[in-house]
């Protein structure tokens, strides 16, 4: 199951991230879980607008890696291409931290 590091919707300063597990279906994203730095799943506690923000962030990042209109590949920065594979024994923290270092 793919996962993506997203801005924590509960962080008003956008300095922390959550690791979001998701599925894609016909261009849409279905959120499965959102683990914070303490490995707590915060998804059940999020409001609809916060869930939509996570879905939008994931879709935006994946669309940035799509071919451009002239057929050339538009590549996103490496920090956005890194994703965590849950089968690799990772501690479930985001693979990339853009604005904050984990303790």
C-alpha positions as CSV (number, residue, x, y, z in Angstrom):
1,X,0.0,0.0,0.0
2,X,1.5,3.4,-0.9
3,X,2.1,6.0,1.6
4,X,3.0,9.7,1.4
5,X,4.4,12.3,3.8
6,X,1.9,15.1,4.1
7,X,1.7,18.3,6.2
8,X,0.0,17.5,9.5
9,X,-3.5,19.1,9.3
10,X,-3.5,19.6,13.0
11,X,-0.3,21.7,12.9
12,X,-1.3,25.3,12.5
13,X,2.3,26.3,11.5
14,X,2.7,23.4,9.0
15,X,6.0,22.4,10.5
16,X,5.2,18.7,11.1
17,X,4.1,15.9,8.9
18,X,2.0,12.7,9.0
19,X,2.6,9.6,7.0
20,X,-0.6,8.9,5.1
21,X,-1.4,5.4,3.8
22,X,-3.8,5.5,0.9
23,X,-5.3,3.7,-2.1
24,X,-5.9,5.2,-5.5
25,X,-9.0,4.4,-7.6
26,X,-9.9,6.1,-10.9
27,X,-8.0,9.3,-10.1
28,X,-9.3,9.5,-6.6
29,X,-7.5,8.9,-3.3
30,X,-9.0,6.8,-0.5
31,X,-7.3,7.5,2.8
32,X,-6.5,4.5,5.0
33,X,-4.5,5.9,7.9
34,X,-2.5,9.0,8.9
35,X,0.3,8.3,11.4
36,X,1.8,11.2,13.3
37,X,5.3,11.4,14.9
38,X,4.2,9.2,17.8
39,X,2.8,6.6,15.4
40,X,-0.8,7.4,16.4
41,X,-3.4,7.1,13.7
42,X,-5.0,10.6,13.6
43,X,-7.3,9.9,10.6
44,X,-10.4,9.0,12.6
45,X,-10.2,12.3,14.5
46,X,-9.8,14.6,11.4
47,X,-12.7,16.7,10.0
48,X,-13.8,16.3,6.4
49,X,-12.0,19.5,5.3
50,X,-8.7,18.1,6.8
51,X,-9.2,14.8,5.0
52,X,-9.8,16.6,1.8
53,X,-6.6,18.6,2.3
54,X,-4.6,15.4,2.7
55,X,-6.2,13.9,-0.4
56,X,-5.5,17.1,-2.4
57,X,-1.9,17.2,-1.3
58,X,-1.4,13.6,-2.4
59,X,-3.1,14.1,-5.8
60,X,-1.1,17.4,-6.4
61,X,2.2,15.7,-5.7
62,X,1.5,12.8,-7.9
63,X,0.2,15.0,-10.8
64,X,3.5,16.9,-10.6
65,X,5.3,13.8,-11.8
66,X,3.0,13.2,-14.8
67,X,4.1,13.9,-18.4
68,X,3.6,17.4,-19.6
69,X,1.4,18.4,-22.5
70,X,4.4,18.1,-25.0
71,X,5.1,14.5,-23.8
72,X,8.3,15.3,-21.8
73,X,8.4,14.1,-18.3
74,X,8.1,16.7,-15.6
75,X,9.9,15.4,-12.5
76,X,9.2,16.6,-9.0
77,X,11.9,17.4,-6.5
78,X,13.5,14.3,-4.9
79,X,12.1,15.3,-1.6
80,X,8.6,14.7,-3.0
81,X,9.4,11.5,-4.8
82,X,10.5,9.6,-1.7
83,X,7.8,7.4,-0.2
84,X,7.8,4.9,2.6
85,X,7.3,1.2,1.9
86,X,5.5,-0.2,5.0
87,X,7.0,-3.7,4.3
88,X,10.5,-2.4,4.9
89,X,10.4,-2.4,8.7
90,X,10.4,1.4,8.9
91,X,9.2,3.1,12.1
92,X,6.3,4.7,10.1
93,X,7.7,8.2,10.4
94,X,7.6,10.2,7.1
95,X,10.5,9.3,4.9
96,X,11.1,13.0,4.2
97,X,10.8,15.8,6.7
98,X,10.7,19.2,4.9
99,X,10.2,21.6,7.7
100,X,10.9,19.8,11.0
101,X,13.3,17.3,12.4
102,X,12.0,14.4,14.4
103,X,13.1,14.1,18.0
